[in-house]
Amino acid sequence: MSRVVTIRTVAERAGCSIATVSRVINGSARTSAEVEARVRAAVEELGFRPSEIGRSLKTLRTRTLGVVIPSLTNPVFAASVAGMEAEARRRHHTLLLTATDYDAAREPEVVETLVAQSVAGLVLTVADADDNPTLDRLDAEGIPYVLVYNEPRRAERAAVSVDNAGATFTLAQAMIAQGHRRLVYLAGRFATSDRARTRYLGYLAAMEAAGLAPEPPLELDYLADPAGHGAAIAGVFGPPGRPTAALCSNDLLALSVMGALRVLGLRVPEDVSVAGFDGIALAGAAFPALATVDTPTRRMGERAVEKIFELLDGAAAPTLERLPFELRPGGTLAAAPDASPGAPARRQDDARPSQSASPETPSE
């Protein structure tokens, strides 16, 4: 039986990526003469016949957008994808959706697979928007994309987000105003989420502005259950003099931390105040309702698709666009149990050593 020849077969023979083969065949991006020659030689030797859709892309772009998100289980991404789908449908396009499961090493693979499907453009949330070989390749090959939630420093990278540091600064200030002096920031592994890192900077700025010693971030296994989180945070919230406030990098983590604190015998908010980030509907349905930063997640998805078409039509240059956020106090934020709002700040030299609770931790 003869071997089925696919675009992956051609890529292996030519010694390049599937995306490069697709672009050479479709004539939709420039590449070096040497690489193009290798690809065309492999196509000829293997007898590869691209699809009619692929051949037609020189004059007609497909009506499909590729979407890459970190997680299919976090409701914040479901809300933004709903916005993307609605705006794409309005423009008579469909979505191809995939997730990385917070594994940055999977980004090249999933993006390459989508590009090989000849998508018109991509909407992505990546682990790191600035140090990212996959985005470098998209830039080099002229493939249009828009980032969501990421805040790239590189001006050539289009994105729709919120002010992650500014929003966390506002939330931390609200906790400090309630008399909290020991606030700890909980997140997933920073290596998997530049959003979590940026939000930590907002926490640090708020602590510095209040003259308080910041706690080192506590990195948790995001996928653990409340019992697992309880074991992970017991060393921080168990001893006397524990923090009185937990500021979490996203709502889903905050809800699990609330359960973990209860496992430890601590009450929310009487013993420990808890806050999240995103404003997912589930956070408002919890009891007590979670204090959080409410972000326009659906609108972010809609706006990302709008920006893709602006890029495709040459109507606008890539920009970072920040949408407004709103502080939602909720019932999990209350006065600190051991201090009044006018209590003196803890000295900066009282900061604790670095903490880490898990080797594997994704985060929104």
C-alpha positions as CSV (number, residue, x, y, z in Angstrom):
1,M,0.0,0.0,0.0
2,S,1.4,3.4,-1.0
3,R,2.2,5.9,1.7
4,V,-0.3,8.7,2.2
5,V,1.6,12.0,1.5
6,T,0.5,14.9,3.7
7,I,1.8,18.4,4.3
8,R,3.7,17.0,7.4
9,T,5.4,14.5,5.1
10,V,6.6,17.3,2.9
11,A,7.8,19.3,5.9
12,E,9.8,16.4,7.1
13,R,11.4,15.9,3.7
14,A,12.2,19.6,3.3
15,G,13.5,19.9,6.8
16,C,11.2,22.8,7.8
17,S,7.9,23.5,9.6
18,I,4.4,22.7,8.4
19,A,3.7,26.4,8.5
20,T,6.5,27.1,6.1
21,V,5.3,24.5,3.6
22,S,1.8,25.9,3.8
23,R,3.1,29.4,3.1
24,V,5.3,28.4,0.2
25,I,2.5,26.4,-1.4
26,N,-0.1,29.2,-0.9
27,G,2.3,32.0,-1.9
28,S,1.1,34.0,1.1
29,A,4.4,34.9,2.7
30,R,8.0,35.4,1.7
31,T,10.7,32.9,2.6
32,S,14.3,32.4,1.5
33,A,15.0,31.1,-2.0
34,E,16.8,28.1,-0.5
35,V,13.9,27.0,1.7
36,E,11.4,27.5,-1.0
37,A,13.5,25.4,-3.4
38,R,13.6,22.6,-0.8
39,V,9.9,22.7,-0.3
40,R,9.1,22.6,-4.0
41,A,11.6,19.8,-4.5
42,A,9.9,17.8,-1.7
43,V,6.5,18.4,-3.2
44,E,7.6,17.2,-6.6
45,E,9.5,14.1,-5.3
46,L,6.6,13.0,-3.1
47,G,3.9,13.9,-5.5
48,F,2.1,16.0,-3.0
49,R,-1.2,17.5,-4.2
50,P,-2.4,20.4,-2.0
51,S,-6.1,20.9,-1.5
52,E,-8.1,23.2,-3.8
53,I,-8.7,25.4,-0.8
54,G,-4.9,25.7,-0.2
55,R,-4.2,26.5,-3.8
56,S,-6.9,29.1,-3.9
57,L,-5.5,31.1,-1.0
58,K,-3.3,33.2,-3.3
59,T,-6.5,35.1,-4.2
60,L,-9.0,34.1,-1.5
61,R,-8.5,33.9,2.3
62,T,-10.4,31.2,4.2
63,R,-13.3,32.0,6.4
64,T,-11.7,30.5,9.5
65,L,-9.9,31.9,12.4
66,G,-7.6,29.9,14.7
67,V,-7.9,30.4,18.5
68,V,-5.3,29.2,21.0
69,I,-6.2,29.5,24.7
70,P,-4.4,28.1,27.8
71,S,-7.4,26.1,29.2
72,L,-10.8,24.8,28.3
73,T,-11.8,24.5,32.0
74,N,-11.4,28.1,33.2
75,P,-14.7,30.0,32.6
76,V,-12.8,33.2,31.8
77,F,-11.6,31.8,28.5
78,A,-15.0,30.4,27.7
79,A,-16.5,33.8,28.0
80,S,-13.9,35.4,25.7
81,V,-14.2,32.6,23.1
82,A,-18.0,33.2,23.1
83,G,-17.3,36.8,22.2
84,M,-14.9,35.7,19.5
85,E,-17.4,33.3,18.0
86,A,-20.2,35.8,18.0
87,E,-18.1,38.4,16.2
88,A,-16.6,35.9,13.8
89,R,-20.1,34.6,13.0
90,R,-21.3,38.1,12.3
91,R,-18.5,38.3,9.7
92,H,-19.4,34.8,8.3
93,H,-16.3,33.2,9.7
94,T,-15.9,30.1,12.0
95,L,-13.4,29.3,14.7
96,L,-10.9,26.5,15.0
97,L,-10.2,26.2,18.8
98,T,-7.4,24.5,20.6
99,A,-5.8,24.7,24.1
100,T,-2.2,24.4,25.4
101,D,-3.1,23.3,28.9
102,Y,-0.7,26.0,30.2
103,D,2.2,24.2,28.5
104,A,4.3,26.7,26.7
105,A,6.2,23.9,24.9
106,R,2.9,23.0,23.1
107,E,2.4,26.5,21.6
108,P,4.6,25.9,18.4
109,E,2.8,22.6,17.7
110,V,-0.8,23.9,18.1
111,V,-0.1,27.1,16.2
112,E,1.6,25.3,13.4
113,T,-1.3,22.9,13.1
114,L,-3.8,25.9,12.8
115,V,-1.6,27.7,10.2
116,A,-1.5,24.5,8.2
117,Q,-5.3,24.7,8.0
118,S,-4.9,28.0,6.2
119,V,-6.7,30.1,8.8
120,A,-7.1,33.7,7.9
121,G,-5.6,34.8,11.3
122,L,-5.1,33.8,14.9
123,V,-6.3,34.9,18.3
124,L,-4.0,33.7,21.1
125,T,-3.2,33.8,24.8
126,V,0.4,32.7,25.2
127,A,2.6,32.0,28.2
128,D,5.0,34.9,27.4
129,A,4.1,37.6,24.8
130,D,7.6,39.1,24.6
131,D,10.0,36.1,24.7
132,N,8.1,33.8,22.4
133,P,9.6,32.0,19.4
134,T,6.2,31.1,18.0
135,L,5.2,34.7,17.8
136,D,8.6,35.5,16.3
137,R,7.8,33.0,13.5
138,L,4.3,34.4,12.9
139,D,5.9,37.9,12.7
140,A,8.5,36.7,10.2
141,E,6.0,35.0,8.0
142,G,3.5,37.8,8.1
143,I,0.7,35.8,9.6
144,P,-1.8,38.2,11.3
145,Y,-2.7,37.5,15.0
146,V,-4.1,39.3,18.0
147,L,-3.2,38.4,21.6
148,V,-5.9,38.4,24.4
149,Y,-5.1,39.0,28.1
150,N,-1.3,39.3,27.3
151,E,0.2,42.8,27.4
152,P,3.2,42.7,25.1
153,R,5.9,45.3,25.4
154,R,6.7,44.9,21.7
155,A,4.8,47.5,19.7
156,E,4.4,45.3,16.6
157,R,2.2,42.8,18.6
158,A,-1.5,43.5,18.6
159,A,-3.3,42.7,21.8
160,V,-6.5,43.3,23.7
161,S,-6.2,43.1,27.5
162,V,-6.8,45.1,30.7
163,D,-4.3,46.9,32.8
164,N,-3.3,43.7,34.8
165,A,-0.9,45.5,37.1
166,G,-3.1,48.5,37.6
167,A,-6.1,46.4,38.4
168,T,-4.2,44.3,41.0
169,F,-2.9,47.5,42.5
170,T,-6.4,48.7,43.0
171,L,-7.5,45.4,44.5
172,A,-4.6,45.3,46.9
173,Q,-5.3,48.9,47.9
174,A,-8.8,47.9,48.8
175,M,-7.5,45.1,51.1
176,I,-5.0,47.5,52.7
177,A,-7.8,50.0,53.3
178,Q,-9.5,47.3,55.3
179,G,-6.6,47.1,57.7
180,H,-4.8,44.2,56.2
181,R,-1.0,44.4,56.7
182,R,0.1,40.9,55.7
183,L,-1.3,40.2,52.2
184,V,0.0,37.2,50.3
185,Y,-0.2,36.8,46.5
186,L,-1.1,33.3,45.3
187,A,-0.8,32.3,41.6
188,G,0.2,29.5,39.3
189,R,3.7,29.0,38.1
190,F,4.9,32.3,36.7
191,A,6.7,30.6,33.8
192,T,3.3,29.6,32.4
193,S,1.5,33.0,32.6
194,D,2.9,36.5,32.0
195,R,-0.5,37.8,33.3
196,A,0.2,36.3,36.7
197,R,3.6,37.9,36.8
198,T,2.3,41.3,35.7
199,R,-0.4,41.2,38.4
200,Y,2.2,40.4,41.0
201,L,3.9,43.7,40.0
202,G,0.7,45.5,40.8
203,Y,0.6,43.8,44.3
204,L,4.2,44.8,44.9
205,A,3.5,48.4,43.9
206,A,0.5,48.6,46.3
207,M,2.5,47.2,49.2
208,E,5.3,49.6,48.5
209,A,3.0,52.6,48.3
210,A,1.5,51.6,51.7
211,G,5.0,51.2,53.3
212,L,4.3,47.5,53.8
213,A,6.7,44.5,53.4
214,P,5.5,42.4,50.4
215,E,5.3,38.7,50.8
216,P,6.9,36.5,48.2
217,P,4.4,34.9,45.8
218,L,3.0,31.5,46.7
219,E,3.0,29.4,43.6
220,L,0.4,26.6,43.7
221,D,-0.6,23.7,41.5
222,Y,-3.5,25.3,39.7
223,L,-5.1,22.0,38.9
224,A,-5.2,20.8,42.5
225,D,-8.5,20.5,44.4
226,P,-9.2,22.4,47.6
227,A,-7.7,19.6,49.7
228,G,-4.5,19.7,47.7
229,H,-4.4,23.5,48.0
230,G,-5.0,23.2,51.7
231,A,-1.9,21.0,52.1
232,A,0.1,23.4,49.9
233,I,-0.8,26.6,51.9
234,A,-0.9,25.1,55.4
235,G,2.7,26.2,56.0
236,V,1.7,29.8,55.3
237,F,-1.8,30.1,56.8
238,G,-1.4,27.6,59.6
239,P,1.1,29.2,62.0
240,P,0.3,32.2,64.3
241,G,0.9,35.5,62.7
242,R,-0.4,34.2,59.4
243,P,-1.5,36.5,56.5
244,T,-5.0,37.9,56.9
245,A,-5.6,38.4,53.2
246,A,-5.0,36.2,50.1
247,L,-4.9,37.9,46.7
248,C,-5.2,35.3,44.0
249,S,-4.2,35.7,40.4
250,N,-7.6,34.5,39.1
251,D,-11.1,33.7,40.3
252,L,-10.9,30.0,39.8
253,L,-7.9,29.7,42.0
254,A,-9.4,32.0,44.6
255,L,-12.5,29.8,44.9
256,S,-10.3,26.8,45.4
257,V,-8.2,28.7,48.0
258,M,-11.5,29.5,49.9
259,G,-12.2,25.9,50.1
260,A,-8.7,25.1,51.2
261,L,-8.9,27.7,54.0
262,R,-12.0,26.0,55.2
263,V,-10.2,22.7,55.2
264,L,-7.6,24.4,57.5
265,G,-10.4,25.5,59.8
266,L,-10.2,29.2,58.8
267,R,-13.3,31.3,58.0
268,V,-13.6,33.6,55.0
269,P,-13.7,36.5,55.5
270,E,-13.7,36.5,59.3
271,D,-10.1,35.0,59.5
272,V,-8.8,35.5,56.0
273,S,-10.1,37.8,53.3
274,V,-9.8,36.4,49.7
275,A,-9.9,38.1,46.4
276,G,-9.5,36.9,42.8
277,F,-9.2,38.4,39.3
278,D,-11.5,38.1,36.2
279,G,-15.1,38.5,37.4
280,I,-16.4,35.1,36.3
281,A,-20.1,34.4,36.9
282,L,-19.2,31.5,39.2
283,A,-17.4,34.0,41.6
284,G,-20.6,36.0,42.0
285,A,-22.7,32.9,42.7
286,A,-20.4,31.7,45.5
287,F,-21.2,32.4,49.1
288,P,-19.9,34.7,50.2
289,A,-19.5,36.3,46.7
290,L,-15.9,36.6,45.8
291,A,-14.2,40.0,45.8
292,T,-12.6,40.4,42.4
293,V,-11.6,42.6,39.5
294,D,-14.4,42.4,36.9
295,T,-12.9,42.3,33.4
296,P,-14.9,42.6,30.2
297,T,-14.0,39.1,29.0
298,R,-16.6,38.7,26.3
299,R,-15.9,42.1,24.9
300,M,-12.2,41.3,24.8
301,G,-12.9,38.3,22.6
302,E,-15.1,40.4,20.3
303,R,-12.6,43.2,20.1
304,A,-9.8,40.7,19.3
305,V,-11.7,39.5,16.2
306,E,-12.4,43.0,15.2
307,K,-8.7,43.8,15.4
308,I,-7.8,40.7,13.3
309,F,-10.0,42.0,10.5
310,E,-8.5,45.5,10.8
311,L,-5.1,43.9,10.3
312,L,-6.2,41.8,7.4
313,D,-7.8,44.8,5.7
314,G,-4.8,47.0,6.4
315,A,-7.1,49.4,8.3
316,A,-5.0,49.7,11.4
317,A,-1.5,49.1,12.7
318,P,-0.9,46.6,15.6
319,T,-1.6,48.2,19.0
320,L,-2.1,47.1,22.6
321,E,-5.6,48.0,23.6
322,R,-6.6,48.0,27.3
323,L,-10.3,47.8,28.1
324,P,-11.7,49.1,31.4
325,F,-11.9,47.0,34.6
326,E,-14.1,47.4,37.7
327,L,-13.4,46.5,41.3
328,R,-16.2,44.2,42.7
329,P,-15.7,44.2,46.5
330,G,-17.8,41.1,47.2
331,G,-18.4,39.4,50.5
332,T,-15.0,37.8,50.9
333,L,-13.3,41.1,51.6
334,A,-13.7,42.4,55.2
335,A,-11.8,44.2,57.9
336,A,-8.6,42.5,59.1
337,P,-9.3,40.5,62.3
338,D,-6.2,41.8,64.1
339,A,-5.8,45.5,63.0
340,S,-7.8,48.7,62.3
341,P,-7.3,50.6,59.0
342,G,-4.9,52.9,60.9
343,A,-2.6,50.1,62.2
344,P,1.1,50.7,61.7
345,A,2.8,49.0,58.7
346,R,5.1,46.1,59.1
347,R,8.8,46.9,58.5
348,Q,10.2,46.2,55.1
349,D,13.0,44.1,56.6
350,D,10.4,41.7,58.0
351,A,9.8,40.1,54.5
352,R,9.6,36.3,54.4
353,P,11.8,34.1,52.2
354,S,10.6,32.8,48.8
355,Q,7.8,30.2,48.8
356,S,6.9,27.6,46.3
357,A,4.3,24.9,46.7
358,S,4.4,22.9,43.5
359,P,6.6,22.2,40.5
360,E,3.8,22.3,38.0
361,T,1.5,25.2,38.0
362,P,-0.4,26.8,35.1
363,S,-2.3,30.0,35.7
364,E,-4.7,32.2,33.8
